[in-house]
Amino acid sequence: MNPERRQFLKAAAAGTAAAACTGAAQARGNKEMPPEAVGLLFDGTLCIGCRACMTACKTVNDMPWEFNEIEGSTVWDAPLDISGKTLNVIKAYVGGDKDQRNVEDGFAFTKYSCYHCVDPSCVSACPVSAMTKDPVNGIVSYSKDACIGCRYCVAACPFGVPRFTYDQALPQISKCQLCKHRFAEGKYAACAEVCPTGATLFGTVKEIKAEIARRKSLPPGTETEFPRGRFGSGDTYVGKVATYVDHVYGEKEIGGTQVMHLSAVPFEKLNKPALPDEPPARVSESLQHTLYHGMIAPLVFLGGLVFVAKRNMKNGEE
């Protein structure tokens, strides 16, 4: 290796280490749940797989229909996953006996959509604030006018939620925004509004957590009234409490989310990613702040380039 190059690399490494030591105190803490945060409770044991939520979601968000090939037949509007055209999908899990519902060796349903993280990686990764988190209701929103199409949010999201519309002339990101455009009319998330059993339920995170605690406190098989639509609507569905797994998905994952899931089938069987409690955004931002604290790392790198350039010029003159 060229001596000047070796010396430059050593200097750069030393400068980066110095930056890390200088900026280590800049590591931030976890972000807190907004006091009035709203979200969804999805109870997979109540879902009957009707997919009314998917149709309603497309209708109120003006999303296009999709065609898919399933076993050689073209099926109208049968999305297999969330995409640039679909913000919400109900999927079926089959683990054995198709006549047994909500058991690991039977079948069950689960929902895929944005979780509206307390500390969203997409917001942290976006360089132009096209992804934002409302400080009051906590909804993670997307602005196509601000977006530059870098797709950092797509790569950053641990749930794989933001999707890019590659097939459009003017592509943009697509993700659930909890139908916030309907709030001014006194309406709420369409997926919850049309759910016949209350499997998808809209409300504040405080209400969601209280309802989760109530359901899990009831013995399996207990008949009870499940709220439908939104909390406080007075609309209910009478059903029996299932045997829930001892895990509320979204409660602690990557710092917590505003969309939480209950299930009678282990979440790993439902293809839900196993994630740490620590939010990735906290780690990545701490690293960035460390490396760029006082602009030490960039200055060291630039200084090294200048040093090598001057040495080369001096050697050339000699």
C-alpha distance (Angstrom), angle and dihedral (degrees) to the residues before:
residue distance angle dihedral
M1 . . .
N2 3.82 . .
P3 3.86 109.5 .
E4 3.80 92.8 -130.7
R5 3.77 91.2 49.8
R6 3.80 91.5 48.7
Q7 3.78 91.3 49.7
F8 3.80 91.2 49.0
L9 3.79 93.0 50.9
K10 3.80 90.9 49.6
A11 3.79 91.1 49.8
A12 3.80 91.8 48.4
A13 3.80 91.6 49.7
A14 3.79 91.6 48.6
G15 3.80 90.9 48.2
T16 3.78 92.2 50.6
A17 3.80 90.6 49.9
A18 3.79 89.6 50.4
A19 3.77 89.5 50.1
A20 3.78 90.6 51.4
C21 3.79 91.9 51.3
T22 3.80 92.3 45.9
G23 3.79 95.6 46.6
A24 3.79 101.1 37.7
A25 3.80 90.5 101.3
Q26 3.80 89.5 62.1
A27 3.83 93.8 75.5
R28 3.80 107.0 125.2
G29 3.77 128.5 -141.0
N30 3.80 128.3 -116.1
K31 3.78 117.0 -72.3
E32 3.80 118.3 -114.2
M33 3.80 129.5 -122.3
P34 3.84 109.5 -99.3
P35 3.84 108.7 -108.4
E36 3.81 93.1 -122.1
A37 3.80 96.9 37.0
V38 3.80 115.7 155.0
G39 3.77 128.7 -157.9
L40 3.77 147.4 133.3
L41 3.76 137.1 -75.7
F42 3.78 113.2 -150.8
D43 3.79 114.4 -166.7
G44 3.79 106.5 -169.7
T45 3.79 91.6 -166.4
L46 3.82 89.7 66.8
C47 3.81 96.7 44.9
I48 3.83 114.0 106.8
G49 3.81 95.4 -173.8
C50 3.81 95.5 -114.8
R51 3.83 91.4 138.7
A52 3.80 92.1 -146.5
C53 3.81 86.0 136.8
M54 3.80 90.9 60.4
T55 3.79 93.4 52.2
A56 3.80 92.6 46.0
C57 3.80 91.1 48.5
K58 3.79 92.1 54.0
T59 3.79 92.7 45.6
V60 3.82 99.2 51.8
N61 3.83 93.8 39.0
D62 3.81 94.1 45.8
M63 3.79 92.8 -123.8
P64 3.83 120.8 165.3
W65 3.79 123.0 -112.2
E66 3.79 121.6 -109.1
F67 3.79 135.9 -137.8
N68 3.80 121.5 -148.5
E69 3.76 135.8 -178.7
I70 3.80 110.4 -126.4
E71 3.80 117.5 176.4
G72 3.78 91.8 -23.4
S73 3.81 96.2 -49.6
T74 3.79 127.0 106.6
V75 3.79 107.0 -124.8
W76 3.80 120.3 -160.5
D77 3.81 114.5 -124.3
A78 3.78 98.2 -12.9
P79 3.83 104.0 144.0
L80 3.78 113.1 -169.1
D81 3.79 94.1 -161.5
I82 3.79 142.5 -1.7
S83 3.79 111.3 -73.6
G84 3.78 143.8 151.2
K85 3.80 86.1 -64.0
T86 3.81 101.1 38.5
L87 3.81 126.7 52.9
N88 3.80 99.4 177.0
V89 3.81 131.0 36.3
I90 3.80 134.5 179.6
K91 3.80 112.8 -150.2
A92 3.79 130.7 -169.9
Y93 3.78 125.3 -131.3
V94 3.81 117.1 -154.4
G95 3.78 117.7 -173.8
G96 3.77 102.9 161.1
D97 3.80 130.9 -53.3
K98 3.80 107.8 50.4
D99 3.80 90.3 -159.4
Q100 3.81 93.3 62.6
R101 3.80 114.4 79.3
N102 3.80 127.0 -159.1
V103 3.78 96.4 10.2
E104 3.79 129.2 110.5
D105 3.80 93.7 -117.2
G106 3.83 92.1 44.6
F107 3.78 131.1 45.3
A108 3.80 138.9 -70.1
F109 3.79 142.0 168.9
T110 3.78 130.5 -120.7
K111 3.79 137.1 -176.9
Y112 3.81 131.1 -126.3
S113 3.81 121.2 -160.7
C114 3.81 140.1 109.0
Y115 3.81 114.9 -47.3
H116 3.84 96.1 -156.2
C117 3.79 94.9 -134.6
V118 3.78 122.3 -141.6
D119 3.81 87.8 -131.3
P120 3.83 102.6 24.6
S121 3.79 118.2 -157.9
C122 3.81 91.2 -155.4
V123 3.81 91.2 60.0
S124 3.79 91.5 46.3
A125 3.82 93.1 49.4
C126 3.82 97.6 45.3
P127 3.83 109.0 101.2
V128 3.83 95.8 -162.7
S129 3.83 103.1 39.6
A130 3.78 93.3 -110.2
M131 3.80 84.5 137.9
T132 3.79 112.9 57.0
K133 3.81 137.9 169.3
D134 3.79 117.9 -139.6
P135 3.83 108.2 -123.9
V136 3.82 91.6 -145.6
N137 3.83 108.9 39.6
G138 3.82 96.2 17.8
I139 3.81 95.6 -132.0
V140 3.80 113.0 156.7
S141 3.80 106.4 -134.9
Y142 3.79 136.6 -172.7
S143 3.82 128.3 -142.9
K144 3.79 114.6 -158.1
D145 3.81 89.6 -168.4
A146 3.80 92.3 61.0
C147 3.83 96.1 39.3
I148 3.82 118.4 107.0
G149 3.81 94.7 -171.4
C150 3.81 96.8 -113.7
R151 3.83 91.0 137.0
Y152 3.82 92.8 -147.0
C153 3.81 87.4 137.6
V154 3.80 90.3 58.1
A155 3.80 91.4 54.4
A156 3.82 94.3 41.4
C157 3.82 101.1 51.5
P158 3.84 109.9 97.0
F159 3.82 89.6 -158.9
G160 3.81 93.5 53.7
V161 3.81 92.3 -126.6
P162 3.83 111.4 137.8
R163 3.80 109.1 78.5
F164 3.81 128.5 -166.1
T165 3.79 120.9 -135.8
Y166 3.79 97.9 -132.8
D167 3.81 91.9 167.6
Q168 3.81 95.3 62.4
A169 3.78 127.3 91.7
L170 3.80 88.5 -131.8
P171 3.83 102.3 31.2
Q172 3.78 122.7 -158.6
I173 3.80 141.5 168.1
S174 3.79 120.0 -85.6
K175 3.81 124.3 -157.4
C176 3.81 140.2 139.8
Q177 3.81 114.0 -84.7
L178 3.82 95.4 -178.8
C179 3.82 90.5 -106.5
K180 3.81 89.8 -78.2
H181 3.81 89.4 165.3
R182 3.82 87.0 71.3
F183 3.81 96.5 54.4
A184 3.82 94.3 87.1
E185 3.81 88.1 60.6
G186 3.79 92.0 52.4
K187 3.79 91.0 -105.2
Y188 3.79 130.4 121.7
A189 3.80 143.1 -164.6
A190 3.80 107.8 -21.3
C191 3.80 93.6 -145.6
A192 3.80 90.0 63.0
E193 3.79 94.0 39.8
V194 3.82 94.3 61.4
C195 3.82 100.8 35.3
P196 3.83 105.9 120.1
T197 3.81 96.2 -155.5
G198 3.80 102.2 34.6
A199 3.80 91.5 -111.4
T200 3.82 85.9 139.6
L201 3.80 110.9 44.1
F202 3.81 128.9 -179.8
G203 3.80 125.6 -147.1
T204 3.76 146.9 101.4
V205 3.78 117.8 -47.1
K206 3.81 88.2 -115.9
E207 3.82 90.1 57.8
I208 3.80 91.5 44.6
K209 3.81 93.3 52.9
A210 3.80 92.0 46.7
E211 3.81 91.1 51.1
I212 3.81 91.5 48.1
A213 3.81 89.8 52.6
R214 3.82 90.6 48.8
R215 3.80 94.2 51.2
K216 3.77 94.3 45.8
S217 3.80 91.1 49.5
L218 3.81 92.1 58.8
P219 3.82 118.8 87.8
P220 3.83 113.2 -108.5
G221 3.79 110.5 -93.2
T222 3.81 94.2 31.2
E223 3.80 112.6 140.2
T224 3.78 111.7 -129.6
E225 3.80 143.7 153.7
F226 3.80 115.0 -97.0
P227 3.83 116.8 -158.3
R228 3.80 114.5 -116.2
G229 3.79 129.9 -150.7
R230 3.76 101.8 -5.8
F231 3.77 135.4 -9.2
G232 3.78 112.4 -87.3
S233 3.79 95.3 23.3
G234 3.80 91.8 111.9
D235 3.80 90.7 -133.3
T236 3.80 114.1 126.6
Y237 3.79 143.4 176.3
V238 3.80 120.3 -145.8
G239 3.78 114.2 -137.3
K240 3.78 144.6 130.8
V241 3.77 127.1 -86.2
A242 3.79 113.1 -112.3
T243 3.80 129.1 -143.7
Y244 3.80 99.5 -92.2
V245 3.78 123.3 -154.9
D246 3.80 112.9 -113.7
H247 3.78 94.2 -104.4
V248 3.80 133.6 82.4
Y249 3.78 104.7 -153.7
G250 3.80 111.0 -136.9
E251 3.79 96.0 20.7
K252 3.80 94.8 101.9
E253 3.82 106.0 1.1
I254 3.83 110.1 127.4
G255 3.78 92.3 -15.7
G256 3.79 97.0 -39.5
T257 3.80 135.4 -66.2
Q258 3.80 137.3 -133.1
V259 3.80 93.5 -125.2
M260 3.80 112.8 68.6
H261 3.80 131.1 -174.8
L262 3.79 133.5 -149.6
S263 3.78 120.5 -164.8
A264 3.80 143.4 169.1
V265 3.82 89.7 -148.6
P266 3.84 121.8 68.0
F267 3.79 109.6 -96.3
E268 3.79 93.2 -127.4
K269 3.81 86.7 63.6
L270 3.80 88.2 54.9
N271 3.81 90.6 55.1
K272 3.79 93.5 -110.8
P273 3.81 108.9 154.5
A274 3.79 116.2 -112.0
L275 3.80 104.2 -124.6
P276 3.80 135.3 179.3
D277 3.79 123.3 -111.8
E278 3.79 90.1 -119.6
P279 3.84 112.1 92.0
P280 3.83 111.7 -123.3
A281 3.81 89.5 -141.7
R282 3.80 91.1 64.3
V283 3.80 91.6 53.0
S284 3.81 96.1 43.9
E285 3.80 94.2 45.5
S286 3.80 91.2 47.8
L287 3.80 89.7 52.2
Q288 3.79 92.2 47.9
H289 3.79 92.2 47.8
T290 3.78 89.8 48.6
L291 3.80 95.3 50.5
Y292 3.78 94.2 42.8
H293 3.81 97.9 37.0
G294 3.79 105.5 137.7
M295 3.81 87.5 -9.2
I296 3.82 87.2 -84.2
A297 3.81 97.4 142.3
P298 3.83 95.5 48.2
L299 3.82 90.9 45.3
V300 3.81 91.6 49.9
F301 3.79 90.4 49.6
L302 3.82 92.4 47.6
G303 3.81 91.1 45.8
G304 3.79 89.9 52.7
L305 3.80 91.4 52.1
V306 3.81 90.9 50.2
F307 3.81 90.5 48.4
V308 3.81 93.4 52.0
A309 3.82 91.8 44.7
K310 3.82 92.0 52.4
R311 3.82 92.7 46.9
N312 3.79 90.6 51.0
M313 3.81 91.2 48.5
K314 3.82 90.8 49.4
N315 3.80 92.2 49.1
G316 3.76 90.0 48.3
E317 3.81 92.8 51.7
E318 3.80 90.9 49.9
